[in-house]
Amino acid sequence: MREWSSRSRPRRPADKRPVAVESDPVEEHLLESLRALAPPSMPVLVPSEAEAIWQAQVDSRQTDYAARWLGQHGRTFYTIGSAGHESNAAVALAVRIGDPALLHYRSAAFYLARAAQAGIDGVRDLMLGVVAAAAEPIAGGRHKVFGRKELSVIPMTSTIASHLPRGVGMALAIDRATRLELPCPWARDAIVLCSFGDASLNHATAQAALNTAAHSAFQHLPLPILFLCEDNGLGISVPTPPGWAEALLRSRPAVRYEYADGSDPAEVLDVSRGLASWVRGERKPAVLHLRTVRYLSHAGADAEIAYRTPRAIRADFDRDPILATARWLVASGRHSGEELAADYEAARGRVRAKALEATKHAQMTSAEQVMSPLAPRSPGTVALRAGAVRFEGAEPLTLAQAINAGLAAVLERHPEALVFGEDVAIKGGVYGVTRGLHARFGAGRVFDTLLDETSILGLALGAAVSGFLPIPEIQYLAYLHNAEDQLRGEASTLQFFSHGQYRNGMVIRIAGYGYQRGFGGHFHNDDAVGVLRDIPGIVIASPSRPDDAAAMLATCAAAASVDGSVCVFLEPIALYHTRDLYENDDDAWCSALADEHVPVGAARSYLDGDDLALVTWGNGLHMSLRVARRLAMRGVSALVVDLRWLAPLPVDDILAAARATGRVLVVDETRRTGGVSEGVLAALIDAGFDGRLARVASKDSFVPLGDAARLVLLSEDEIEEAALRLVG
Ligand SMILES: Cc1ncc(C[n+]2csc(CCOP(=O)(O)OP(=O)(O)O)c2C)c(N)n1
């Protein structure tokens, strides 16, 4: 095995002449200490797991050094190590390979221990990740993550703590699947393992997850999750106040707390075994507070000498978990310190060989390859699956009643569908949209959650990856923003970062938009959808008419289960109970439900005018149809296009309407900046449409209370004036 110096930074490690390995004080101390270990006067009994722990720890440490080494030669793109945290290997041996795990970025030794148990070369996986190779088994070079389907390790993102709500959702799903007699990818007695750092513990997302776990266990809901807080006392450069993590972790009602010192592998194995078996048997949450140290700085180019004293850095050397395992092994009389030092050095060569091998693998080479797992669409299968959803009754319904009927039909057709959110169960939702579903389908499938949008979406994330079809409700669009990361950072990225191996198809119902007759002010009339429209791959459905609503819900449910699509179902509150279109009591906004399939991304046209096209959706459709009638009285004939889908936008349908009329007015009830009309106009320009274009939108303002709301929301008069100008 050849070695290369890092000093002259050539482009490729293979270009460099072999020279000696650069020393590192942590490693120097470790090797010296290993060689100095004296044989025991009386050997003690040490479990066979000690060898497996040693192996995973050493490989993990060498993987960190190898990643640094490649980094010094410009061959890595993101290095964050696990050095000092390797005691988590013992935790891996305390749980089962089939127990789903969501791992902290310093849990490499856990990953390697689990991989070794399954006969998988985990070092190769990690090295492929470090060089962003397309052959890396979970993310295919899209991110440096721990993950593998065969190991039940679900990749996490870089956003600290954002995987915890999913973990809680998975724990809830395991026993819920048993109760509902549904298939689940995890064993019936599986537990979820979720690791994170001590500074991450302070994050609102971590607090949300721990609170939700406690809230569930407090009321005796089964929630088998083992939280593993890997506490190295630092968050990048900021020390965690001594005692703080313990005080915080102990303070959760109904969550059992145990502590283990990472420099005592026997204790870690013992405590984590006891705790894992307690979680498994009791189906209750617990937290293992694992004291660790952090070597080699935080990540990448971070130089900890800038914020830690040399004395503090050196003080951690004796707490090296590898040294601790070596002491344990030597105490057994099975190995000498010299042997272990030699084994450690041999691992360097082995791991560096794999690092070099990894550099021979190509990265992704095309945008298509990068994006291939982003938004798989199988319209034929989706149509078949959606077509199997049958709606009951033939009487005309309002939008709210239609969504209710659609939900009932989806719950009927998909036994794995769950409806949950704030007030959705007995009350039936703030606007009655879920009324009667709890009584009909039971509390196992239609249930109230605690008041926390992060946890609601987290439950959906965890349930979806466990085989359910979650249909969570966010009570108002404004409150999605509290929890956006769970949608933007987690739900929408899972297929991308797992190369489609893990999916979390779901339908998130969100009540939104303005026009509630002066009611509620901004937070009940939020019209900001920009934050949704730019999320790659998601589907955004926004029905306006009752007959579309039920069919689109069936389509979203089918897309979620067939393609793993993350669907947002944006419902215009102001139209929930609207009955009339043109005149009082005309009931023209009510309709019976048709079984006709509405494909993802297909618009719907109304009227047949050829002077201009009013391209709109949501409340805009109701307004545009009324304006079209007024325009007709003035001799202007309009074609009205309901987008129905805000992502993917029905570009072909928009273009067809534009070409048929030569003039397009986009009627956009959302804000002028970041609103939907920006996307529609850009799509027309991109497609080379050279007719006349205009738009009307709501003002760049929050919506005030009372009648003043009308001052900032788009009005029918504005639409009419703009239309006349356009044809004028
Ligand atoms: C939400 C979020 N904010 C900030 C960061 C940047 N960041 C990455 S790691 C880190 C410190 C985490 O410390 P800790 O949880 O103690 O884990 P450790 O790195 O010490 O293992 C920070 C602030 C992030 N990744 N995510």
Ligand as a Chemical Component Dictionary entry (heavy atoms), coordinates in Angstrom:
data_LIG
# 
_chem_comp.id                   LIG 
_chem_comp.type                 NON-POLYMER 
_chem_comp.pdbx_formal_charge   1 
_chem_comp.three_letter_code    LIG 
# 
loop_
_chem_comp_atom.comp_id 
_chem_comp_atom.atom_id 
_chem_comp_atom.alt_atom_id 
_chem_comp_atom.type_symbol 
_chem_comp_atom.charge 
_chem_comp_atom.model_Cartn_x 
_chem_comp_atom.model_Cartn_y 
_chem_comp_atom.model_Cartn_z 
_chem_comp_atom.pdbx_ordinal 
LIG C1  C1  C 0 -30.855 23.942 11.006 1  
LIG C2  C2  C 0 -29.365 24.043 10.908 2  
LIG N1  N1  N 0 -28.731 25.143 11.397 3  
LIG C3  C3  C 0 -27.386 25.234 11.333 4  
LIG C4  C4  C 0 -26.643 24.233 10.774 5  
LIG C5  C5  C 0 -25.120 24.364 10.691 6  
LIG N2  N2  N 1 -24.516 23.352 11.606 7  
LIG C6  C6  C 0 -24.071 22.180 11.149 8  
LIG S1  S1  S 0 -23.529 21.201 12.360 9  
LIG C7  C7  C 0 -23.810 22.356 13.535 10 
LIG C8  C8  C 0 -23.494 22.047 14.980 11 
LIG C9  C9  C 0 -24.199 20.856 15.502 12 
LIG O1  O1  O 0 -23.686 20.529 16.751 13 
LIG P1  P1  P 0 -24.134 19.220 17.499 14 
LIG O2  O2  O 0 -25.581 19.000 17.355 15 
LIG O3  O3  O 0 -23.624 19.287 18.890 16 
LIG O4  O4  O 0 -23.429 18.057 16.690 17 
LIG P2  P2  P 0 -21.868 17.820 16.544 18 
LIG O5  O5  O 0 -21.452 18.452 15.251 19 
LIG O6  O6  O 0 -21.174 18.431 17.711 20 
LIG O7  O7  O 0 -21.742 16.355 16.522 21 
LIG C10 C10 C 0 -24.338 23.500 12.956 22 
LIG C11 C11 C 0 -24.681 24.720 13.701 23 
LIG C12 C12 C 0 -27.344 23.124 10.255 24 
LIG N3  N3  N 0 -26.721 22.125 9.658  25 
LIG N4  N4  N 0 -28.696 23.046 10.354 26 
# 
loop_
_chem_comp_bond.comp_id 
_chem_comp_bond.atom_id_1 
_chem_comp_bond.atom_id_2 
_chem_comp_bond.value_order 
_chem_comp_bond.pdbx_ordinal 
LIG C1  C2  SING 1  
LIG C2  N1  SING 2  
LIG C2  N4  DOUB 3  
LIG N1  C3  DOUB 4  
LIG C3  C4  SING 5  
LIG C4  C5  SING 6  
LIG C4  C12 DOUB 7  
LIG C5  N2  SING 8  
LIG N2  C6  DOUB 9  
LIG N2  C10 SING 10 
LIG C6  S1  SING 11 
LIG S1  C7  SING 12 
LIG C7  C8  SING 13 
LIG C7  C10 DOUB 14 
LIG C8  C9  SING 15 
LIG C9  O1  SING 16 
LIG O1  P1  SING 17 
LIG P1  O2  DOUB 18 
LIG P1  O3  SING 19 
LIG P1  O4  SING 20 
LIG O4  P2  SING 21 
LIG P2  O5  DOUB 22 
LIG P2  O6  SING 23 
LIG P2  O7  SING 24 
LIG C10 C11 SING 25 
LIG C12 N3  SING 26 
LIG C12 N4  SING 27 
# 
